[in-house]
Amino acid sequence: MEGTGKRPWSDLPREILSMIGNRLHTRMDVLRFRGVCSSFRSSIPRPRHDASRFPFRIPTSTPRFALFLRASTVYAVETPDGAAPSGRTRWLLRLEELELERMRILSLFSHRRIAYLPHEFPEVLDSLQFRIVEICREYTLECGGGTGGLVQCAQKVVMHPDCVGSDVDRCSVYFIDKIGRLGYWRYGDENSSHLDDSQGGGYDDIAVYEGRVCVVDQFGSVSEIHSSFGLQSLSPPIYSGNHRGSGGFWKQLVVSSGDLYLVDRYTESIAYTENTRPTCDFRVYRLDRQWGRWEEARSLGDSAFFLCKHCSFAFAVSALELGGGNGNCIYYTEDTYSYYSMEIFKVFSLADRSVKCLGFSDSIWRLPT
């Protein structure tokens, strides 16, 4: 019978290819999709470069005061044999696009530029030869005025919607400022605003989960910021009480494998220095979506969480990208005032609740192969 033989994917109708391509969420996936063949390439437009959109200036009521939204991306990179002096290698790194085809590498745990790369790191990152997977996006708000430089002015920032086809003129920016208040800016507004909520602050982290902007307060209660910029409760608090001593010192949200997790960081009651309180424990909770409550997670399985203390930046890495090892752990930084670095890199194991020091954090992270 005619017409029953196998046909190549390139023969798919353009409208079907377009439907598939428009469901891709990362720039790297779109580039790979377009690289299959000419019919795939013509079905969807090439994604815009970050350098053409960021840094994006957000209007303010004070003309001399500048507010900029910046974007960076965390990637897992695997090099083939022969691409580096030590053979096949895996890396976890954060890149910011400055201009077309020009990137700078940032520390995973701070906003500092990585000036010196490990000798085994490849000189050129070739997306055609290397396996490159986008892990997550990070946004920051920087402000300044007069002749001074720009400084970070929010502890956490998200943009929504945030996908490869989103542009700033169709998005809203949500943030938690330095004193824990919720703020937002939508395209067309003349200034950013703070949400009028009964708490007046006390928020620890904000994240996008299942297309919803979610925020957690100091007691572990999660709320959704809906389209009219009000709050709707999604979960009760983990702890009861009326002070930060209820539970850990700091709470961060992590989205992993379709679930929303809350990581509660416990610190020593006595600081080594005026600004340093070393971490002594973590508790991890997973949101039960059906019942709207938190359940303690005793294990992360084969995944690992990476937490940044200073900008509340957190993300998960799967076992596949970890090279089959080092899962069920939380990687984080602690303040230090060493001559070599202001932060030290540590890992907390959920299996035996041990802490191991890995060295200073001003570098990119090499994964096992």
C-alpha positions in Angstrom: 0.0 0.0 0.0 1.4 3.4 -1.0 2.1 6.0 1.6 2.7 3.6 4.5 6.5 3.8 4.5 8.6 5.8 6.9 9.1 9.4 6.2 11.8 11.8 7.5 11.0 14.2 10.3 11.9 17.0 8.0 8.6 16.2 6.1 6.5 17.2 9.0 4.1 20.1 8.1 5.4 23.5 9.0 2.5 24.2 11.4 3.4 21.1 13.4 7.1 22.0 13.5 6.1 25.5 14.7 3.9 24.0 17.5 6.8 21.9 18.7 9.4 24.6 18.4 7.2 27.1 20.3 7.1 24.7 23.3 10.8 24.8 23.8 11.7 26.8 26.9 15.5 27.5 26.6 17.6 29.3 24.0 19.9 26.3 23.7 17.0 23.9 22.9 15.8 26.3 20.2 19.2 26.6 18.6 19.5 22.8 18.6 16.0 22.4 17.1 16.8 24.9 14.4 20.1 23.1 13.6 18.3 19.8 12.6 17.6 20.8 9.0 16.3 23.7 6.9 12.6 22.9 7.5 13.1 22.9 11.2 15.1 26.1 11.0 12.5 27.9 9.0 9.6 26.9 11.3 10.6 29.1 14.3 12.6 32.4 14.5 16.1 32.5 16.0 16.1 33.5 19.6 17.2 37.0 20.5 20.5 37.4 22.2 20.5 38.6 25.8 22.9 41.4 24.8 20.1 43.0 22.7 17.8 43.1 25.8 19.9 43.4 28.9 20.9 45.3 30.9 17.4 46.7 30.7 16.8 50.1 32.3 13.6 50.3 34.5 12.1 53.8 34.9 12.3 55.5 38.2 10.7 58.6 39.7 14.1 60.1 40.3 15.8 61.0 36.9 19.4 60.8 38.3 18.7 57.4 39.9 19.3 54.4 37.6 17.8 50.9 37.9 18.9 48.1 35.7 17.7 44.5 35.2 20.5 42.1 34.3 20.3 38.5 33.2 22.7 35.5 33.4 22.4 31.8 32.7 23.7 28.7 34.5 24.9 25.9 32.1 26.1 22.4 32.5 28.9 21.8 29.9 30.5 18.5 28.9 33.5 18.7 26.6 34.5 15.8 24.3 37.7 14.0 24.5 40.6 16.1 23.3 38.9 19.4 23.8 40.7 20.0 27.1 44.2 19.0 28.3 42.7 16.5 30.8 40.4 14.9 28.3 36.6 14.8 28.6 35.4 17.2 31.4 32.1 18.4 32.9 31.6 22.0 34.2 28.9 24.0 35.9 29.2 27.7 35.1 27.3 30.9 34.9 27.5 33.1 31.8 26.4 36.7 31.1 26.2 37.9 27.5 27.8 41.3 27.2 27.4 41.7 23.4 27.0 39.4 20.4 29.1 36.3 20.8 30.9 37.8 23.8 30.4 36.3 27.2 31.8 36.7 30.7 31.9 34.0 33.3 30.5 34.8 36.7 30.9 33.0 40.1 28.0 30.6 40.7 27.6 31.9 44.2 28.2 35.7 43.8 28.1 38.4 41.2 31.9 38.5 40.8 33.5 38.0 37.5 35.8 35.0 37.2 39.1 36.4 36.1 41.3 33.3 36.2 40.1 30.0 34.7 41.4 26.5 35.6 44.1 25.4 33.2 42.1 22.4 32.1 39.1 24.6 31.1 38.7 24.7 27.2 39.7 27.9 25.5 36.6 28.0 23.3 33.0 26.8 24.2 31.7 25.3 21.0 28.0 24.6 21.2 28.2 22.3 18.1 30.9 20.2 19.7 30.1 20.4 23.4 27.0 19.1 25.2 25.6 22.3 26.8 22.4 22.1 28.9 20.7 25.2 30.3 20.0 24.7 34.0 18.3 28.0 35.0 18.2 31.8 34.5 19.1 34.4 37.1 18.1 38.0 37.3 19.5 40.9 39.4 18.6 44.5 40.0 21.4 47.0 40.1 20.9 50.7 41.1 23.0 53.8 41.4 23.1 57.5 40.9 25.6 60.4 40.4 29.1 59.3 39.6 29.1 56.2 41.8 29.0 52.7 40.4 26.0 50.3 40.3 25.3 48.1 43.3 22.9 45.2 43.8 19.7 46.5 45.3 17.4 43.4 45.7 18.1 40.1 47.4 16.1 38.1 44.8 14.6 39.0 41.4 12.4 37.0 38.9 10.9 37.9 35.5 7.6 36.4 34.5 6.8 35.0 32.0 10.4 33.8 31.5 10.8 31.6 28.4 12.9 31.8 25.3 10.2 33.7 23.4 9.4 36.2 26.2 10.5 39.8 25.7 10.8 42.5 28.4 7.8 44.5 27.0 5.5 41.5 27.7 6.8 40.7 31.2 6.7 41.8 34.8 9.6 41.9 37.2 9.1 40.8 40.8 11.7 41.3 43.6 12.4 41.2 47.3 14.3 44.2 48.5 17.1 44.3 51.0 14.7 44.6 54.0 12.4 41.8 52.9 9.6 43.8 51.2 7.8 42.6 48.0 8.1 44.8 44.9 7.1 44.6 41.3 7.4 46.5 38.0 5.5 45.8 34.8 6.3 47.1 31.4 4.8 50.6 30.9 4.9 51.6 34.6 6.6 54.8 35.4 8.1 53.4 38.5 8.4 50.2 40.5 6.0 49.6 43.4 5.7 47.6 46.6 2.9 45.2 47.2 0.4 46.4 49.8 0.3 43.4 52.1 -0.5 43.1 55.8 2.9 41.7 56.7 4.8 44.7 55.4 7.9 42.6 54.8 9.6 39.6 56.2 9.9 37.7 52.9 12.9 35.4 52.3 12.7 34.2 48.7 10.7 34.3 45.4 10.5 31.8 42.6 8.4 30.9 39.5 6.7 27.5 39.9 4.3 26.0 37.3 3.9 29.4 35.7 3.1 31.1 39.0 5.2 33.6 41.0 5.5 32.2 44.5 7.0 33.9 47.6 7.9 32.4 51.0 8.0 34.4 54.2 10.2 33.8 57.3 7.8 31.3 58.8 7.7 29.0 55.7 4.3 30.2 54.4 4.1 30.3 50.6 1.8 32.7 48.7 1.2 33.2 45.0 1.4 36.8 43.5 -1.6 36.9 41.1 -2.0 39.0 38.0 -3.5 41.9 40.0 -0.4 42.0 42.2 -2.2 40.6 45.3 -1.3 37.6 47.4 -3.1 34.3 47.6 -2.0 31.7 50.2 -0.7 28.3 48.8 0.5 26.7 52.0 0.4 27.2 55.8 3.6 28.0 57.6 6.0 25.3 58.5 6.5 26.8 61.9 4.2 28.7 64.2 5.4 31.7 66.1 5.9 35.4 65.8 9.7 35.8 65.4 12.5 34.6 63.1 13.6 32.1 65.7 10.7 29.8 64.5 12.7 27.3 62.4 15.9 28.2 60.5 17.6 31.5 59.9 16.9 31.7 56.1 14.5 30.0 53.7 15.0 29.5 50.0 12.8 28.0 47.3 14.1 25.4 44.8 12.1 24.0 41.8 13.3 20.4 41.1 11.7 17.8 38.8 8.4 19.6 38.8 8.2 20.0 42.6 8.6 23.0 44.8 11.0 22.6 47.7 11.8 24.8 50.6 15.3 24.7 52.1 15.5 26.0 55.7 19.0 27.0 56.7 20.0 26.8 60.4 22.9 28.8 61.8 24.9 28.8 64.9 23.6 31.2 67.6 27.0 32.7 68.2 28.8 34.4 65.2 32.5 34.1 64.7 32.6 37.7 63.6 30.1 40.6 63.5 28.6 39.5 60.1 29.3 35.7 60.1 26.9 33.1 61.4 28.1 29.6 60.3 25.5 27.1 59.0 25.0 24.1 61.2 22.1 22.3 59.6 19.5 22.2 56.8 15.9 21.0 56.7 14.3 20.4 53.3 10.5 20.3 52.6 8.5 19.4 49.5 5.1 21.0 48.8 2.3 18.5 48.6 0.3 20.2 45.8 -2.9 18.1 46.4 -3.2 19.0 50.1 -1.4 22.4 50.0 1.1 21.5 52.8 4.7 20.9 53.4 6.2 17.4 53.9 9.8 17.0 55.1 12.1 15.5 52.4 14.6 13.1 53.9 16.4 12.7 50.6 16.9 14.6 47.3 17.4 11.4 45.4 20.1 11.8 42.8 19.7 15.6 42.6 21.8 18.3 44.3 20.7 21.8 45.3 23.0 24.8 44.9 22.3 27.8 47.2 23.7 31.3 47.1 23.3 33.2 50.4 23.7 36.8 49.3 21.3 36.9 46.4 18.9 34.1 47.4 19.8 32.4 44.1 19.0 28.6 44.2 18.8 25.9 41.6 18.8 22.1 41.3 21.0 19.9 39.2 19.9 16.4 38.1 22.0 13.2 38.4 22.5 13.2 34.6 24.3 16.5 34.7 26.1 15.6 37.9 27.9 12.7 36.1 26.2 10.1 38.2 27.5 11.2 41.5 27.4 13.8 44.3 23.6 13.7 44.5 21.5 14.1 47.7 23.6 17.1 48.7 23.3 20.8 49.2 26.1 23.0 48.0 26.4 26.4 49.6 28.7 29.2 50.6 29.8 30.7 54.0 31.2 34.1 54.6 34.9 34.3 55.3 37.4 37.0 55.4 40.4 35.2 53.9 43.0 36.9 51.8 42.0 34.6 48.9 38.2 35.0 49.0 35.3 36.4 50.9 33.4 33.1 50.7 34.1 29.5 51.3 32.4 26.6 49.4 30.8 23.8 51.4 28.6 20.7 50.8 26.0 19.3 53.2 25.0 15.7 52.8 21.4 14.8 53.6 22.4 11.1 54.0 24.5 11.5 57.1 24.0 15.3 57.8 27.7 16.0 57.5 29.4 19.2 56.3 32.5 19.1 54.1 34.6 22.1 53.1 35.4 22.2 49.4 37.6 25.4 49.2 37.0 28.9 48.0 34.1 29.7 45.8 35.5 32.2 43.3 35.7 29.7 40.5 33.6 27.6 38.2 32.5 24.1 39.4 34.0 21.0 37.8 31.7 18.0 37.9 32.8 14.3 38.0 33.1 12.4 34.7 
